[in-house]
Amino acid sequence: MTTSTVDQTIDQIDQAIDQTITKIYTPIEYFALEESTQIRHRYCNGEIIPTPGGTPNHNKLTLLFIALLMTKLKGKSYEVFGADLRLWMPEQQTYNYPDVMVIPKPVELQTGRKDTVTNPILIAEVLSNSTKNYDRSEKFIDYRTIPSFQEYLLIDQYKIHVEQYIKQGVNQWLMIEYDRLEDHFLLPSLGIEVSLADLYADIEF
């Protein structure tokens, strides 16, 4: 084997190794990226992952749920936010963009930031085929590290189905499923009730 062939082989090995190593970014680098692009990313322990776009049903369900919450919580001490607001979970060193968050007033911001919150009481995600496993597992694990977090909703965009997780105590969560238009679910963290008929109004499967 000639010297040039050896060099080429070493270069190929180095490139293969580089492709298998996940680059680690600082939060400063993450925020610089977020401010320079219209694509949202989540940040997990130094890794930056693009957040995929949604379908029409995903967007409609998110907006419908936000509208229902804003109507029912009018005059109460809560703020309702959509997917453009960033959430910081310091215990996991993770930033994410939940589809829907309800936050008791006053909204608590990450120190030094005006665009990143830390104290949601309720989080809802509209399930996608590409993210549903993550929403039920690692993402829920991250959310459970938030001291204020009391309630988690997973809303299916492909059929009438809602999964509700209600905190019962330390390391205890009650899971309830709803799959009929005549079903109503109580949100005990907020003291309001939502019907699936209202949530899935005008949604076509």
C-alpha positions in Angstrom: 0.0 0.0 0.0 1.5 3.3 -1.1 1.8 6.4 1.2 -0.9 8.2 -0.7 -3.3 5.3 -0.3 -2.6 5.1 3.4 -3.2 8.8 3.8 -6.5 8.5 1.9 -7.6 5.6 4.1 -6.7 7.6 7.3 -8.8 10.5 6.0 -11.8 8.3 5.3 -11.5 6.8 8.8 -11.3 10.3 10.3 -14.4 11.5 8.4 -16.3 8.4 9.5 -15.4 9.1 13.1 -16.4 12.8 12.8 -19.8 11.8 11.4 -20.5 9.6 14.5 -19.5 12.2 17.1 -22.3 14.5 18.2 -21.1 18.1 18.4 -21.6 19.6 21.8 -22.8 23.3 21.8 -22.9 25.8 24.6 -26.2 27.6 25.5 -24.6 30.8 24.0 -24.1 29.0 20.7 -27.6 27.6 20.8 -29.2 31.1 21.3 -27.0 32.5 18.5 -28.4 29.8 16.2 -32.0 30.4 17.3 -31.7 34.2 16.7 -30.2 33.6 13.2 -32.8 31.2 11.8 -36.6 30.8 11.6 -36.3 27.1 12.3 -36.8 26.3 16.0 -34.5 23.8 17.7 -34.5 22.1 21.1 -31.4 21.9 23.2 -30.6 18.8 25.2 -27.4 18.7 27.2 -25.4 20.4 24.5 -27.0 18.8 21.5 -29.1 20.9 19.1 -32.0 19.1 17.4 -34.3 20.8 14.8 -38.0 20.8 15.6 -40.1 19.5 12.7 -42.9 21.5 11.2 -46.5 20.5 11.8 -49.5 19.4 9.6 -52.7 21.4 9.2 -54.4 19.3 11.8 -51.6 19.8 14.2 -51.8 23.5 13.8 -55.6 23.6 14.0 -55.7 21.5 17.2 -53.0 23.6 18.8 -54.9 26.9 18.0 -58.3 25.4 19.0 -57.0 24.3 22.4 -55.3 27.7 23.0 -58.6 29.4 22.1 -60.6 27.2 24.5 -58.2 27.8 27.3 -58.1 31.5 26.8 -61.9 31.7 26.9 -62.3 29.5 30.0 -59.4 31.2 31.8 -60.4 34.8 31.1 -60.1 36.9 34.2 -58.1 34.2 36.1 -54.5 34.3 37.1 -53.0 32.3 34.2 -51.3 33.0 30.9 -51.7 30.7 27.8 -48.9 30.4 25.3 -48.2 28.6 22.1 -45.3 26.8 20.5 -43.2 30.0 19.9 -42.3 30.3 23.6 -39.2 28.5 24.8 -39.2 26.5 28.1 -36.0 25.9 30.2 -35.6 22.8 32.3 -32.4 23.4 34.3 -32.2 20.0 35.9 -32.1 18.4 32.5 -30.1 21.3 30.9 -32.8 21.3 28.2 -34.7 23.9 26.2 -37.9 23.0 24.4 -40.9 24.5 22.7 -44.2 22.9 24.0 -47.2 23.2 21.7 -49.2 24.7 24.5 -48.3 26.0 28.0 -50.4 27.4 30.8 -48.4 29.4 33.3 -49.7 30.9 36.6 -49.0 34.6 37.0 -46.5 36.0 37.4 -44.6 34.3 34.6 -41.1 33.3 35.7 -38.3 33.9 33.2 -34.9 32.2 33.0 -32.3 34.5 34.6 -30.9 36.8 31.9 -33.6 35.9 29.3 -36.8 37.6 28.3 -38.0 34.9 25.9 -37.6 31.7 28.0 -40.0 30.6 30.8 -39.6 28.1 33.6 -42.9 27.6 35.5 -45.7 26.0 33.5 -48.5 24.3 35.4 -50.0 22.6 32.4 -48.3 21.5 29.1 -50.1 20.0 26.0 -48.5 18.4 23.0 -50.3 17.5 19.7 -49.0 14.1 18.7 -47.2 13.5 15.4 -46.1 10.2 14.0 -42.5 11.4 14.1 -42.5 12.6 17.7 -45.2 10.7 19.6 -42.8 8.3 21.2 -40.5 11.1 22.3 -43.6 13.1 23.6 -44.6 10.1 25.8 -41.1 9.2 27.0 -38.0 11.5 27.2 -40.0 14.7 26.8 -42.4 13.8 29.6 -39.4 12.8 31.8 -37.9 16.3 31.2 -41.1 18.0 31.9 -41.6 16.2 35.2 -38.4 17.8 36.6 -40.3 21.2 36.6 -41.5 21.9 40.2 -44.6 23.8 39.0 -45.7 21.2 36.5 -49.0 19.5 37.4 -50.7 18.3 34.2 -49.8 16.9 30.8 -52.1 16.4 27.8 -51.3 14.5 24.6 -53.8 15.3 21.8 -54.0 12.9 18.9 -54.3 14.6 15.4 -55.1 11.4 13.5 -58.2 10.3 15.6 -60.3 11.5 18.5 -58.1 10.6 21.4 -56.6 12.5 24.4 -54.3 11.2 27.0 -54.3 13.1 30.3 -51.6 12.8 33.0 -52.4 14.4 36.4 -49.8 14.6 39.1 -50.9 12.9 42.3 -47.8 13.2 44.4 -44.0 12.7 44.3 -43.3 10.3 41.4 -47.1 9.6 41.1 -49.1 10.4 38.0 -52.7 9.4 37.1 -53.3 8.6 33.4 -56.8 8.9 31.9 -57.8 8.4 28.2 -60.7 10.0 26.3 -61.9 8.9 22.8 -65.5 10.0 22.3 -66.8 13.3 21.2 -69.3 13.3 24.1 -66.4 13.0 26.6 -65.4 16.0 28.8 -62.1 16.2 30.7 -61.6 18.2 33.8 -58.3 20.1 34.1 -57.9 20.0 37.9 -54.8 22.2 37.8 -56.9 25.0 36.3 -60.4 24.2 37.6 -61.9 24.1 34.1 -63.5 21.5 31.9 -63.0 20.9 28.1 -65.2 18.8 25.8 -63.7 16.7 23.0 -66.5 18.0 20.7 -65.1 21.5 21.1 -61.5 20.5 20.9 -62.0 18.5 17.7 -64.4 21.0 16.0 -63.8 21.2 12.3 -60.9 18.6 12.4 -61.0 16.2 9.4 -59.3 12.8 9.6 
